[in-house]
């Protein structure tokens, strides 16, 4: 892996381990659950608005997993193909 890529993943790792990020994820998860409750939706426009908000929250909530998968892939590519 290049030094630049190592720094990229290291910065994210530092972010993910911070208490502030953990707090943000907890709050976004709670908000996403509340928005997913469609009983109070007024109309189709409100439904699609909520859907967009939940999708945006999910992107942030799943960011750590996405970055970890990218790092695993980069490390696997660095190791090269495995002979079977």
mmCIF file of the N, C-alpha and C atoms, coordinates in Angstrom:
data_MODEL
# 
_entry.id   MODEL 
# 
loop_
_atom_site.group_PDB 
_atom_site.id 
_atom_site.type_symbol 
_atom_site.label_atom_id 
_atom_site.label_alt_id 
_atom_site.label_comp_id 
_atom_site.label_asym_id 
_atom_site.label_entity_id 
_atom_site.label_seq_id 
_atom_site.pdbx_PDB_ins_code 
_atom_site.Cartn_x 
_atom_site.Cartn_y 
_atom_site.Cartn_z 
_atom_site.occupancy 
_atom_site.B_iso_or_equiv 
_atom_site.pdbx_formal_charge 
_atom_site.auth_seq_id 
_atom_site.auth_comp_id 
_atom_site.auth_asym_id 
_atom_site.auth_atom_id 
_atom_site.pdbx_PDB_model_num 
ATOM 1   N N  . UNK A 1 1  ? 0.848   -1.177  0.000  1.00 0.00 ? 1  UNK A N  1 
ATOM 2   C CA . UNK A 1 1  ? 0.000   0.000   0.000  1.00 0.00 ? 1  UNK A CA 1 
ATOM 3   C C  . UNK A 1 1  ? 0.899   1.247   0.000  1.00 0.00 ? 1  UNK A C  1 
ATOM 4   N N  . UNK A 1 2  ? 0.449   2.255   -0.683 1.00 0.00 ? 2  UNK A N  1 
ATOM 5   C CA . UNK A 1 2  ? 1.220   3.496   -0.714 1.00 0.00 ? 2  UNK A CA 1 
ATOM 6   C C  . UNK A 1 2  ? 1.118   4.207   0.630  1.00 0.00 ? 2  UNK A C  1 
ATOM 7   N N  . UNK A 1 3  ? 2.050   5.082   0.875  1.00 0.00 ? 3  UNK A N  1 
ATOM 8   C CA . UNK A 1 3  ? 2.040   5.870   2.110  1.00 0.00 ? 3  UNK A CA 1 
ATOM 9   C C  . UNK A 1 3  ? 0.771   6.712   2.183  1.00 0.00 ? 3  UNK A C  1 
ATOM 10  N N  . UNK A 1 4  ? 0.365   7.249   1.042  1.00 0.00 ? 4  UNK A N  1 
ATOM 11  C CA . UNK A 1 4  ? -0.847  8.066   1.004  1.00 0.00 ? 4  UNK A CA 1 
ATOM 12  C C  . UNK A 1 4  ? -2.078  7.249   1.394  1.00 0.00 ? 4  UNK A C  1 
ATOM 13  N N  . UNK A 1 5  ? -2.158  6.023   0.899  1.00 0.00 ? 5  UNK A N  1 
ATOM 14  C CA . UNK A 1 5  ? -3.294  5.156   1.225  1.00 0.00 ? 5  UNK A CA 1 
ATOM 15  C C  . UNK A 1 5  ? -3.254  4.728   2.684  1.00 0.00 ? 5  UNK A C  1 
ATOM 16  N N  . UNK A 1 6  ? -2.066  4.445   3.192  1.00 0.00 ? 6  UNK A N  1 
ATOM 17  C CA . UNK A 1 6  ? -1.909  4.102   4.616  1.00 0.00 ? 6  UNK A CA 1 
ATOM 18  C C  . UNK A 1 6  ? -2.403  5.256   5.490  1.00 0.00 ? 6  UNK A C  1 
ATOM 19  N N  . UNK A 1 7  ? -2.032  6.480   5.138  1.00 0.00 ? 7  UNK A N  1 
ATOM 20  C CA . UNK A 1 7  ? -2.462  7.658   5.884  1.00 0.00 ? 7  UNK A CA 1 
ATOM 21  C C  . UNK A 1 7  ? -3.968  7.810   5.816  1.00 0.00 ? 7  UNK A C  1 
ATOM 22  N N  . UNK A 1 8  ? -4.539  7.584   4.645  1.00 0.00 ? 8  UNK A N  1 
ATOM 23  C CA . UNK A 1 8  ? -5.991  7.663   4.445  1.00 0.00 ? 8  UNK A CA 1 
ATOM 24  C C  . UNK A 1 8  ? -6.712  6.729   5.413  1.00 0.00 ? 8  UNK A C  1 
ATOM 25  N N  . UNK A 1 9  ? -6.294  5.462   5.431  1.00 0.00 ? 9  UNK A N  1 
ATOM 26  C CA . UNK A 1 9  ? -6.943  4.487   6.309  1.00 0.00 ? 9  UNK A CA 1 
ATOM 27  C C  . UNK A 1 9  ? -6.647  4.768   7.782  1.00 0.00 ? 9  UNK A C  1 
ATOM 28  N N  . UNK A 1 10 ? -5.460  5.223   8.093  1.00 0.00 ? 10 UNK A N  1 
ATOM 29  C CA . UNK A 1 10 ? -5.097  5.553   9.466  1.00 0.00 ? 10 UNK A CA 1 
ATOM 30  C C  . UNK A 1 10 ? -5.945  6.702   9.995  1.00 0.00 ? 10 UNK A C  1 
ATOM 31  N N  . UNK A 1 11 ? -6.170  7.714   9.164  1.00 0.00 ? 11 UNK A N  1 
ATOM 32  C CA . UNK A 1 11 ? -7.009  8.843   9.575  1.00 0.00 ? 11 UNK A CA 1 
ATOM 33  C C  . UNK A 1 11 ? -8.429  8.394   9.881  1.00 0.00 ? 11 UNK A C  1 
ATOM 34  N N  . UNK A 1 12 ? -8.977  7.530   9.019  1.00 0.00 ? 12 UNK A N  1 
ATOM 35  C CA . UNK A 1 12 ? -10.316 7.016   9.282  1.00 0.00 ? 12 UNK A CA 1 
ATOM 36  C C  . UNK A 1 12 ? -10.343 6.172   10.549 1.00 0.00 ? 12 UNK A C  1 
ATOM 37  N N  . UNK A 1 13 ? -9.321  5.358   10.754 1.00 0.00 ? 13 UNK A N  1 
ATOM 38  C CA . UNK A 1 13 ? -9.267  4.528   11.959 1.00 0.00 ? 13 UNK A CA 1 
ATOM 39  C C  . UNK A 1 13 ? -9.275  5.393   13.208 1.00 0.00 ? 13 UNK A C  1 
ATOM 40  N N  . UNK A 1 14 ? -8.509  6.478   13.165 1.00 0.00 ? 14 UNK A N  1 
ATOM 41  C CA . UNK A 1 14 ? -8.479  7.416   14.289 1.00 0.00 ? 14 UNK A CA 1 
ATOM 42  C C  . UNK A 1 14 ? -9.867  8.019   14.519 1.00 0.00 ? 14 UNK A C  1 
ATOM 43  N N  . UNK A 1 15 ? -10.537 8.389   13.441 1.00 0.00 ? 15 UNK A N  1 
ATOM 44  C CA . UNK A 1 15 ? -11.892 8.947   13.539 1.00 0.00 ? 15 UNK A CA 1 
ATOM 45  C C  . UNK A 1 15 ? -12.852 7.936   14.159 1.00 0.00 ? 15 UNK A C  1 
ATOM 46  N N  . UNK A 1 16 ? -12.831 6.708   13.652 1.00 0.00 ? 16 UNK A N  1 
ATOM 47  C CA . UNK A 1 16 ? -13.767 5.686   14.116 1.00 0.00 ? 16 UNK A CA 1 
ATOM 48  C C  . UNK A 1 16 ? -13.582 5.348   15.588 1.00 0.00 ? 16 UNK A C  1 
ATOM 49  N N  . UNK A 1 17 ? -12.369 5.498   16.096 1.00 0.00 ? 17 UNK A N  1 
ATOM 50  C CA . UNK A 1 17 ? -12.089 5.187   17.499 1.00 0.00 ? 17 UNK A CA 1 
ATOM 51  C C  . UNK A 1 17 ? -12.389 6.341   18.453 1.00 0.00 ? 17 UNK A C  1 
ATOM 52  N N  . UNK A 1 18 ? -12.774 7.494   17.903 1.00 0.00 ? 18 UNK A N  1 
ATOM 53  C CA . UNK A 1 18 ? -13.064 8.633   18.777 1.00 0.00 ? 18 UNK A CA 1 
ATOM 54  C C  . UNK A 1 18 ? -14.460 8.510   19.389 1.00 0.00 ? 18 UNK A C  1 
ATOM 55  N N  . UNK A 1 19 ? -14.586 9.016   20.588 1.00 0.00 ? 19 UNK A N  1 
ATOM 56  C CA . UNK A 1 19 ? -15.876 8.984   21.281 1.00 0.00 ? 19 UNK A CA 1 
ATOM 57  C C  . UNK A 1 19 ? -16.912 9.833   20.550 1.00 0.00 ? 19 UNK A C  1 
ATOM 58  N N  . UNK A 1 20 ? -16.469 10.919  19.938 1.00 0.00 ? 20 UNK A N  1 
ATOM 59  C CA . UNK A 1 20 ? -17.391 11.783  19.202 1.00 0.00 ? 20 UNK A CA 1 
ATOM 60  C C  . UNK A 1 20 ? -18.031 11.064  18.029 1.00 0.00 ? 20 UNK A C  1 
ATOM 61  N N  . UNK A 1 21 ? -17.248 10.260  17.306 1.00 0.00 ? 21 UNK A N  1 
ATOM 62  C CA . UNK A 1 21 ? -17.801 9.510   16.177 1.00 0.00 ? 21 UNK A CA 1 
ATOM 63  C C  . UNK A 1 21 ? -18.794 8.461   16.667 1.00 0.00 ? 21 UNK A C  1 
ATOM 64  N N  . UNK A 1 22 ? -18.461 7.786   17.740 1.00 0.00 ? 22 UNK A N  1 
ATOM 65  C CA . UNK A 1 22 ? -19.371 6.780   18.306 1.00 0.00 ? 22 UNK A CA 1 
ATOM 66  C C  . UNK A 1 22 ? -20.688 7.435   18.737 1.00 0.00 ? 22 UNK A C  1 
ATOM 67  N N  . UNK A 1 23 ? -20.594 8.623   19.309 1.00 0.00 ? 23 UNK A N  1 
ATOM 68  C CA . UNK A 1 23 ? -21.787 9.365   19.720 1.00 0.00 ? 23 UNK A CA 1 
ATOM 69  C C  . UNK A 1 23 ? -22.610 9.768   18.499 1.00 0.00 ? 23 UNK A C  1 
ATOM 70  N N  . UNK A 1 24 ? -21.953 10.234  17.457 1.00 0.00 ? 24 UNK A N  1 
ATOM 71  C CA . UNK A 1 24 ? -22.640 10.620  16.225 1.00 0.00 ? 24 UNK A CA 1 
ATOM 72  C C  . UNK A 1 24 ? -23.385 9.427   15.624 1.00 0.00 ? 24 UNK A C  1 
ATOM 73  N N  . UNK A 1 25 ? -22.742 8.283   15.570 1.00 0.00 ? 25 UNK A N  1 
ATOM 74  C CA . UNK A 1 25 ? -23.370 7.088   15.000 1.00 0.00 ? 25 UNK A CA 1 
ATOM 75  C C  . UNK A 1 25 ? -24.598 6.686   15.820 1.00 0.00 ? 25 UNK A C  1 
ATOM 76  N N  . UNK A 1 26 ? -24.500 6.773   17.134 1.00 0.00 ? 26 UNK A N  1 
ATOM 77  C CA . UNK A 1 26 ? -25.634 6.441   17.998 1.00 0.00 ? 26 UNK A CA 1 
ATOM 78  C C  . UNK A 1 26 ? -26.814 7.379   17.724 1.00 0.00 ? 26 UNK A C  1 
ATOM 79  N N  . UNK A 1 27 ? -26.530 8.666   17.622 1.00 0.00 ? 27 UNK A N  1 
ATOM 80  C CA . UNK A 1 27 ? -27.597 9.644   17.369 1.00 0.00 ? 27 UNK A CA 1 
ATOM 81  C C  . UNK A 1 27 ? -28.209 9.454   15.984 1.00 0.00 ? 27 UNK A C  1 
ATOM 82  N N  . UNK A 1 28 ? -27.382 9.220   14.988 1.00 0.00 ? 28 UNK A N  1 
ATOM 83  C CA . UNK A 1 28 ? -27.912 8.998   13.638 1.00 0.00 ? 28 UNK A CA 1 
ATOM 84  C C  . UNK A 1 28 ? -28.730 7.719   13.565 1.00 0.00 ? 28 UNK A C  1 
ATOM 85  N N  . UNK A 1 29 ? -28.314 6.694   14.275 1.00 0.00 ? 29 UNK A N  1 
ATOM 86  C CA . UNK A 1 29 ? -29.071 5.436   14.302 1.00 0.00 ? 29 UNK A CA 1 
ATOM 87  C C  . UNK A 1 29 ? -30.446 5.649   14.927 1.00 0.00 ? 29 UNK A C  1 
ATOM 88  N N  . UNK A 1 30 ? -30.482 6.397   16.010 1.00 0.00 ? 30 UNK A N  1 
ATOM 89  C CA . UNK A 1 30 ? -31.753 6.704   16.667 1.00 0.00 ? 30 UNK A CA 1 
ATOM 90  C C  . UNK A 1 30 ? -32.659 7.515   15.742 1.00 0.00 ? 30 UNK A C  1 
ATOM 91  N N  . UNK A 1 31 ? -32.074 8.526   15.099 1.00 0.00 ? 31 UNK A N  1 
ATOM 92  C CA . UNK A 1 31 ? -32.852 9.355   14.167 1.00 0.00 ? 31 UNK A CA 1 
ATOM 93  C C  . UNK A 1 31 ? -33.356 8.536   12.988 1.00 0.00 ? 31 UNK A C  1 
ATOM 94  N N  . UNK A 1 32 ? -32.529 7.646   12.469 1.00 0.00 ? 32 UNK A N  1 
ATOM 95  C CA . UNK A 1 32 ? -32.939 6.811   11.332 1.00 0.00 ? 32 UNK A CA 1 
ATOM 96  C C  . UNK A 1 32 ? -34.107 5.902   11.724 1.00 0.00 ? 32 UNK A C  1 
ATOM 97  N N  . UNK A 1 33 ? -34.065 5.376   12.932 1.00 0.00 ? 33 UNK A N  1 
ATOM 98  C CA . UNK A 1 33 ? -35.167 4.525   13.393 1.00 0.00 ? 33 UNK A CA 1 
ATOM 99  C C  . UNK A 1 33 ? -36.464 5.323   13.504 1.00 0.00 ? 33 UNK A C  1 
ATOM 100 N N  . UNK A 1 34 ? -36.370 6.543   13.998 1.00 0.00 ? 34 UNK A N  1 
ATOM 101 C CA . UNK A 1 34 ? -37.560 7.382   14.115 1.00 0.00 ? 34 UNK A CA 1 
ATOM 102 C C  . UNK A 1 34 ? -38.108 7.748   12.738 1.00 0.00 ? 34 UNK A C  1 
ATOM 103 N N  . UNK A 1 35 ? -37.234 8.063   11.796 1.00 0.00 ? 35 UNK A N  1 
ATOM 104 C CA . UNK A 1 35 ? -37.670 8.412   10.444 1.00 0.00 ? 35 UNK A CA 1 
ATOM 105 C C  . UNK A 1 35 ? -38.256 7.215   9.701  1.00 0.00 ? 35 UNK A C  1 
ATOM 106 N N  . UNK A 1 36 ? -37.788 6.031   10.032 1.00 0.00 ? 36 UNK A N  1 
ATOM 107 C CA . UNK A 1 36 ? -38.275 4.818   9.368  1.00 0.00 ? 36 UNK A CA 1 
ATOM 108 C C  . UNK A 1 36 ? -39.698 4.473   9.793  1.00 0.00 ? 36 UNK A C  1 
ATOM 109 N N  . UNK A 1 37 ? -40.158 5.040   10.892 1.00 0.00 ? 37 UNK A N  1 
ATOM 110 C CA . UNK A 1 37 ? -41.542 4.827   11.335 1.00 0.00 ? 37 UNK A CA 1 
ATOM 111 C C  . UNK A 1 37 ? -42.448 5.671   10.438 1.00 0.00 ? 37 UNK A C  1 
ATOM 112 N N  . UNK A 1 38 ? -43.124 5.017   9.524  1.00 0.00 ? 38 UNK A N  1 
ATOM 113 C CA . UNK A 1 38 ? -43.898 5.750   8.505  1.00 0.00 ? 38 UNK A CA 1 
ATOM 114 C C  . UNK A 1 38 ? -45.346 6.016   8.915  1.00 0.00 ? 38 UNK A C  1 
ATOM 115 N N  . UNK A 1 39 ? -45.699 5.702   10.134 1.00 0.00 ? 39 UNK A N  1 
ATOM 116 C CA . UNK A 1 39 ? -47.084 5.915   10.569 1.00 0.00 ? 39 UNK A CA 1 
ATOM 117 C C  . UNK A 1 39 ? -47.478 7.383   10.577 1.00 0.00 ? 39 UNK A C  1 
ATOM 118 N N  . UNK A 1 40 ? -46.507 8.255   10.765 1.00 0.00 ? 40 UNK A N  1 
ATOM 119 C CA . UNK A 1 40 ? -46.827 9.681   10.848 1.00 0.00 ? 40 UNK A CA 1 
ATOM 120 C C  . UNK A 1 40 ? -46.588 10.420  9.522  1.00 0.00 ? 40 UNK A C  1 
ATOM 121 N N  . UNK A 1 41 ? -46.311 9.674   8.460  1.00 0.00 ? 41 UNK A N  1 
ATOM 122 C CA . UNK A 1 41 ? -46.067 10.291  7.155  1.00 0.00 ? 41 UNK A CA 1 
ATOM 123 C C  . UNK A 1 41 ? -47.363 10.919  6.646  1.00 0.00 ? 41 UNK A C  1 
ATOM 124 N N  . UNK A 1 42 ? -47.242 12.192  6.215  1.00 0.00 ? 42 UNK A N  1 
ATOM 125 C CA . UNK A 1 42 ? -48.423 12.941  5.771  1.00 0.00 ? 42 UNK A CA 1 
ATOM 126 C C  . UNK A 1 42 ? -48.809 12.638  4.332  1.00 0.00 ? 42 UNK A C  1 
ATOM 127 N N  . UNK A 1 43 ? -47.809 12.508  3.465  1.00 0.00 ? 43 UNK A N  1 
ATOM 128 C CA . UNK A 1 43 ? -48.084 12.296  2.045  1.00 0.00 ? 43 UNK A CA 1 
ATOM 129 C C  . UNK A 1 43 ? -46.869 11.646  1.381  1.00 0.00 ? 43 UNK A C  1 
ATOM 130 N N  . UNK A 1 44 ? -46.979 11.402  0.083  1.00 0.00 ? 44 UNK A N  1 
ATOM 131 C CA . UNK A 1 44 ? -45.912 10.741  -0.664 1.00 0.00 ? 44 UNK A CA 1 
ATOM 132 C C  . UNK A 1 44 ? -44.633 11.584  -0.644 1.00 0.00 ? 44 UNK A C  1 
ATOM 133 N N  . UNK A 1 45 ? -44.778 12.870  -0.720 1.00 0.00 ? 45 UNK A N  1 
ATOM 134 C CA . UNK A 1 45 ? -43.623 13.764  -0.698 1.00 0.00 ? 45 UNK A CA 1 
ATOM 135 C C  . UNK A 1 45 ? -42.849 13.605  0.620  1.00 0.00 ? 45 UNK A C  1 
ATOM 136 N N  . UNK A 1 46 ? -43.557 13.551  1.714  1.00 0.00 ? 46 UNK A N  1 
ATOM 137 C CA . UNK A 1 46 ? -42.935 13.363  3.021  1.00 0.00 ? 46 UNK A CA 1 
ATOM 138 C C  . UNK A 1 46 ? -42.263 11.994  3.092  1.00 0.00 ? 46 UNK A C  1 
ATOM 139 N N  . UNK A 1 47 ? -42.895 10.978  2.520  1.00 0.00 ? 47 UNK A N  1 
ATOM 140 C CA . UNK A 1 47 ? -42.334 9.626   2.513  1.00 0.00 ? 47 UNK A CA 1 
ATOM 141 C C  . UNK A 1 47 ? -40.988 9.605   1.782  1.00 0.00 ? 47 UNK A C  1 
ATOM 142 N N  . UNK A 1 48 ? -40.943 10.219  0.605  1.00 0.00 ? 48 UNK A N  1 
ATOM 143 C CA . UNK A 1 48 ? -39.698 10.230  -0.155 1.00 0.00 ? 48 UNK A CA 1 
ATOM 144 C C  . UNK A 1 48 ? -38.628 11.081  0.525  1.00 0.00 ? 48 UNK A C  1 
ATOM 145 N N  . UNK A 1 49 ? -39.038 12.143  1.179  1.00 0.00 ? 49 UNK A N  1 
ATOM 146 C CA . UNK A 1 49 ? -38.090 12.972  1.935  1.00 0.00 ? 49 UNK A CA 1 
ATOM 147 C C  . UNK A 1 49 ? -37.456 12.146  3.053  1.00 0.00 ? 49 UNK A C  1 
ATOM 148 N N  . UNK A 1 50 ? -38.280 11.421  3.781  1.00 0.00 ? 50 UNK A N  1 
ATOM 149 C CA . UNK A 1 50 ? -37.774 10.576  4.866  1.00 0.00 ? 50 UNK A CA 1 
ATOM 150 C C  . UNK A 1 50 ? -36.863 9.482   4.322  1.00 0.00 ? 50 UNK A C  1 
ATOM 151 N N  . UNK A 1 51 ? -37.265 8.909   3.202  1.00 0.00 ? 51 UNK A N  1 
ATOM 152 C CA . UNK A 1 51 ? -36.460 7.860   2.585  1.00 0.00 ? 51 UNK A CA 1 
ATOM 153 C C  . UNK A 1 51 ? -35.057 8.383   2.266  1.00 0.00 ? 51 UNK A C  1 
ATOM 154 N N  . UNK A 1 52 ? -34.975 9.596   1.742  1.00 0.00 ? 52 UNK A N  1 
ATOM 155 C CA . UNK A 1 52 ? -33.687 10.201  1.441  1.00 0.00 ? 52 UNK A CA 1 
ATOM 156 C C  . UNK A 1 52 ? -32.861 10.448  2.690  1.00 0.00 ? 52 UNK A C  1 
ATOM 157 N N  . UNK A 1 53 ? -33.521 10.904  3.747  1.00 0.00 ? 53 UNK A N  1 
ATOM 158 C CA . UNK A 1 53 ? -32.805 11.135  5.004  1.00 0.00 ? 53 UNK A CA 1 
ATOM 159 C C  . UNK A 1 53 ? -32.257 9.831   5.577  1.00 0.00 ? 53 UNK A C  1 
ATOM 160 N N  . UNK A 1 54 ? -33.076 8.794   5.551  1.00 0.00 ? 54 UNK A N  1 
ATOM 161 C CA . UNK A 1 54 ? -32.634 7.496   6.082  1.00 0.00 ? 54 UNK A CA 1 
ATOM 162 C C  . UNK A 1 54 ? -31.457 6.968   5.262  1.00 0.00 ? 54 UNK A C  1 
ATOM 163 N N  . UNK A 1 55 ? -31.510 7.134   3.940  1.00 0.00 ? 55 UNK A N  1 
ATOM 164 C CA . UNK A 1 55 ? -30.411 6.676   3.086  1.00 0.00 ? 55 UNK A CA 1 
ATOM 165 C C  . UNK A 1 55 ? -29.124 7.441   3.398  1.00 0.00 ? 55 UNK A C  1 
ATOM 166 N N  . UNK A 1 56 ? -29.235 8.744   3.610  1.00 0.00 ? 56 UNK A N  1 
ATOM 167 C CA . UNK A 1 56 ? -28.056 9.550   3.938  1.00 0.00 ? 56 UNK A CA 1 
ATOM 168 C C  . UNK A 1 56 ? -27.478 9.133   5.293  1.00 0.00 ? 56 UNK A C  1 
ATOM 169 N N  . UNK A 1 57 ? -28.337 8.919   6.265  1.00 0.00 ? 57 UNK A N  1 
ATOM 170 C CA . UNK A 1 57 ? -27.875 8.469   7.579  1.00 0.00 ? 57 UNK A CA 1 
ATOM 171 C C  . UNK A 1 57 ? -27.196 7.112   7.466  1.00 0.00 ? 57 UNK A C  1 
ATOM 172 N N  . UNK A 1 58 ? -27.780 6.206   6.677  1.00 0.00 ? 58 UNK A N  1 
ATOM 173 C CA . UNK A 1 58 ? -27.224 4.852   6.521  1.00 0.00 ? 58 UNK A CA 1 
ATOM 174 C C  . UNK A 1 58 ? -25.822 4.905   5.930  1.00 0.00 ? 58 UNK A C  1 
ATOM 175 N N  . UNK A 1 59 ? -25.586 5.829   5.015  1.00 0.00 ? 59 UNK A N  1 
ATOM 176 C CA . UNK A 1 59 ? -24.255 5.963   4.428  1.00 0.00 ? 59 UNK A CA 1 
ATOM 177 C C  . UNK A 1 59 ? -23.230 6.280   5.506  1.00 0.00 ? 59 UNK A C  1 
ATOM 178 N N  . UNK A 1 60 ? -23.567 7.178   6.401  1.00 0.00 ? 60 UNK A N  1 
ATOM 179 C CA . UNK A 1 60 ? -22.637 7.555   7.468  1.00 0.00 ? 60 UNK A CA 1 
ATOM 180 C C  . UNK A 1 60 ? -22.529 6.443   8.507  1.00 0.00 ? 60 UNK A C  1 
ATOM 181 N N  . UNK A 1 61 ? -23.664 5.854   8.860  1.00 0.00 ? 61 UNK A N  1 
ATOM 182 C CA . UNK A 1 61 ? -23.671 4.780   9.853  1.00 0.00 ? 61 UNK A CA 1 
ATOM 183 C C  . UNK A 1 61 ? -22.818 3.603   9.382  1.00 0.00 ? 61 UNK A C  1 
ATOM 184 N N  . UNK A 1 62 ? -22.844 3.315   8.087  1.00 0.00 ? 62 UNK A N  1 
ATOM 185 C CA . UNK A 1 62 ? -22.103 2.177   7.526  1.00 0.00 ? 62 UNK A CA 1 
ATOM 186 C C  . UNK A 1 62 ? -20.704 2.544   7.042  1.00 0.00 ? 62 UNK A C  1 
ATOM 187 N N  . UNK A 1 63 ? -20.272 3.773   7.241  1.00 0.00 ? 63 UNK A N  1 
ATOM 188 C CA . UNK A 1 63 ? -18.983 4.231   6.740  1.00 0.00 ? 63 UNK A CA 1 
ATOM 189 C C  . UNK A 1 63 ? -17.827 3.390   7.264  1.00 0.00 ? 63 UNK A C  1 
ATOM 190 N N  . UNK A 1 64 ? -17.843 3.061   8.526  1.00 0.00 ? 64 UNK A N  1 
ATOM 191 C CA . UNK A 1 64 ? -16.738 2.293   9.102  1.00 0.00 ? 64 UNK A CA 1 
ATOM 192 C C  . UNK A 1 64 ? -16.610 0.941   8.395  1.00 0.00 ? 64 UNK A C  1 
ATOM 193 N N  . UNK A 1 65 ? -17.702 0.260   8.188  1.00 0.00 ? 65 UNK A N  1 
ATOM 194 C CA . UNK A 1 65 ? -17.664 -1.031  7.490  1.00 0.00 ? 65 UNK A CA 1 
ATOM 195 C C  . UNK A 1 65 ? -17.188 -0.892  6.053  1.00 0.00 ? 65 UNK A C  1 
ATOM 196 N N  . UNK A 1 66 ? -17.609 0.183   5.397  1.00 0.00 ? 66 UNK A N  1 
ATOM 197 C CA . UNK A 1 66 ? -17.197 0.431   4.022  1.00 0.00 ? 66 UNK A CA 1 
ATOM 198 C C  . UNK A 1 66 ? -15.691 0.665   3.932  1.00 0.00 ? 66 UNK A C  1 
ATOM 199 N N  . UNK A 1 67 ? -15.165 1.480   4.834  1.00 0.00 ? 67 UNK A N  1 
ATOM 200 C CA . UNK A 1 67 ? -13.737 1.773   4.843  1.00 0.00 ? 67 UNK A CA 1 
ATOM 201 C C  . UNK A 1 67 ? -12.931 0.522   5.207  1.00 0.00 ? 67 UNK A C  1 
ATOM 202 N N  . UNK A 1 68 ? -13.417 -0.263  6.154  1.00 0.00 ? 68 UNK A N  1 
ATOM 203 C CA . UNK A 1 68 ? -12.718 -1.493  6.532  1.00 0.00 ? 68 UNK A CA 1 
ATOM 204 C C  . UNK A 1 68 ? -12.667 -2.475  5.363  1.00 0.00 ? 68 UNK A C  1 
ATOM 205 N N  . UNK A 1 69 ? -13.757 -2.580  4.613  1.00 0.00 ? 69 UNK A N  1 
ATOM 206 C CA . UNK A 1 69 ? -13.780 -3.461  3.441  1.00 0.00 ? 69 UNK A CA 1 
ATOM 207 C C  . UNK A 1 69 ? -12.798 -2.968  2.373  1.00 0.00 ? 69 UNK A C  1 
ATOM 208 N N  . UNK A 1 70 ? -12.722 -1.665  2.185  1.00 0.00 ? 70 UNK A N  1 
ATOM 209 C CA . UNK A 1 70 ? -11.784 -1.092  1.217  1.00 0.00 ? 70 UNK A CA 1 
ATOM 210 C C  . UNK A 1 70 ? -10.344 -1.367  1.631  1.00 0.00 ? 70 UNK A C  1 
ATOM 211 N N  . UNK A 1 71 ? -10.081 -1.252  2.922  1.00 0.00 ? 71 UNK A N  1 
ATOM 212 C CA . UNK A 1 71 ? -8.719  -1.526  3.410  1.00 0.00 ? 71 UNK A CA 1 
ATOM 213 C C  . UNK A 1 71 ? -8.367  -2.995  3.219  1.00 0.00 ? 71 UNK A C  1 
ATOM 214 N N  . UNK A 1 72 ? -9.299  -3.887  3.537  1.00 0.00 ? 72 UNK A N  1 
ATOM 215 C CA . UNK A 1 72 ? -9.062  -5.322  3.343  1.00 0.00 ? 72 UNK A CA 1 
ATOM 216 C C  . UNK A 1 72 ? -8.774  -5.627  1.872  1.00 0.00 ? 72 UNK A C  1 
ATOM 217 N N  . UNK A 1 73 ? -9.521  -4.994  0.985  1.00 0.00 ? 73 UNK A N  1 
ATOM 218 C CA . UNK A 1 73 ? -9.327  -5.209  -0.440 1.00 0.00 ? 73 UNK A CA 1 
ATOM 219 C C  . UNK A 1 73 ? -7.958  -4.688  -0.881 1.00 0.00 ? 73 UNK A C  1 
ATOM 220 N N  . UNK A 1 74 ? -7.575  -3.520  -0.397 1.00 0.00 ? 74 UNK A N  1 
ATOM 221 C CA . UNK A 1 74 ? -6.267  -2.954  -0.746 1.00 0.00 ? 74 UNK A CA 1 
ATOM 222 C C  . UNK A 1 74 ? -5.141  -3.850  -0.242 1.00 0.00 ? 74 UNK A C  1 
ATOM 223 N N  . UNK A 1 75 ? -5.290  -4.388  0.954  1.00 0.00 ? 75 UNK A N  1 
ATOM 224 C CA . UNK A 1 75 ? -4.269  -5.278  1.504  1.00 0.00 ? 75 UNK A CA 1 
ATOM 225 C C  . UNK A 1 75 ? -4.207  -6.578  0.716  1.00 0.00 ? 75 UNK A C  1 
ATOM 226 N N  . UNK A 1 76 ? -5.357  -7.106  0.306  1.00 0.00 ? 76 UNK A N  1 
ATOM 227 C CA . UNK A 1 76 ? -5.394  -8.338  -0.469 1.00 0.00 ? 76 UNK A CA 1 
ATOM 228 C C  . UNK A 1 76 ? -4.757  -8.133  -1.836 1.00 0.00 ? 76 UNK A C  1 
ATOM 229 N N  . UNK A 1 77 ? -4.992  -6.991  -2.454 1.00 0.00 ? 77 UNK A N  1 
ATOM 230 C CA . UNK A 1 77 ? -4.390  -6.695  -3.746 1.00 0.00 ? 77 UNK A CA 1 
ATOM 231 C C  . UNK A 1 77 ? -2.880  -6.551  -3.618 1.00 0.00 ? 77 UNK A C  1 
ATOM 232 N N  . UNK A 1 78 ? -2.433  -6.038  -2.490 1.00 0.00 ? 78 UNK A N  1 
ATOM 233 C CA . UNK A 1 78 ? -1.006  -5.867  -2.257 1.00 0.00 ? 78 UNK A CA 1 
ATOM 234 C C  . UNK A 1 78 ? -0.313  -7.222  -2.125 1.00 0.00 ? 78 UNK A C  1 
ATOM 235 N N  . UNK A 1 79 ? -1.002  -8.178  -1.501 1.00 0.00 ? 79 UNK A N  1 
ATOM 236 C CA . UNK A 1 79 ? -0.429  -9.507  -1.311 1.00 0.00 ? 79 UNK A CA 1 
ATOM 237 C C  . UNK A 1 79 ? -0.352  -10.279 -2.623 1.00 0.00 ? 79 UNK A C  1 
ATOM 238 N N  . UNK A 1 80 ? -1.206  -9.940  -3.558 1.00 0.00 ? 80 UNK A N  1 
ATOM 239 C CA . UNK A 1 80 ? -1.205  -10.622 -4.849 1.00 0.00 ? 80 UNK A CA 1 
ATOM 240 C C  . UNK A 1 80 ? -2.069  -11.860 -4.819 1.00 0.00 ? 80 UNK A C  1 
ATOM 241 N N  . UNK A 1 81 ? -2.144  -12.548 -5.953 1.00 0.00 ? 81 UNK A N  1 
ATOM 242 C CA . UNK A 1 81 ? -2.996  -13.743 -6.027 1.00 0.00 ? 81 UNK A CA 1 
ATOM 243 C C  . UNK A 1 81 ? -2.456  -14.891 -5.180 1.00 0.00 ? 81 UNK A C  1 
ATOM 244 N N  . UNK A 1 82 ? -3.377  -15.660 -4.658 1.00 0.00 ? 82 UNK A N  1 
ATOM 245 C CA . UNK A 1 82 ? -3.026  -16.810 -3.829 1.00 0.00 ? 82 UNK A CA 1 
ATOM 246 C C  . UNK A 1 82 ? -3.108  -18.069 -4.688 1.00 0.00 ? 82 UNK A C  1 
ATOM 247 N N  . UNK A 1 83 ? -2.048  -18.849 -4.705 1.00 0.00 ? 83 UNK A N  1 
ATOM 248 C CA . UNK A 1 83 ? -2.051  -20.118 -5.449 1.00 0.00 ? 83 UNK A CA 1 
ATOM 249 C C  . UNK A 1 83 ? -2.864  -21.142 -4.677 1.00 0.00 ? 83 UNK A C  1 
ATOM 250 N N  . UNK A 1 84 ? -3.731  -21.836 -5.397 1.00 0.00 ? 84 UNK A N  1 
ATOM 251 C CA . UNK A 1 84 ? -4.588  -22.828 -4.745 1.00 0.00 ? 84 UNK A CA 1 
ATOM 252 C C  . UNK A 1 84 ? -4.180  -24.207 -5.144 1.00 0.00 ? 84 UNK A C  1 
# 
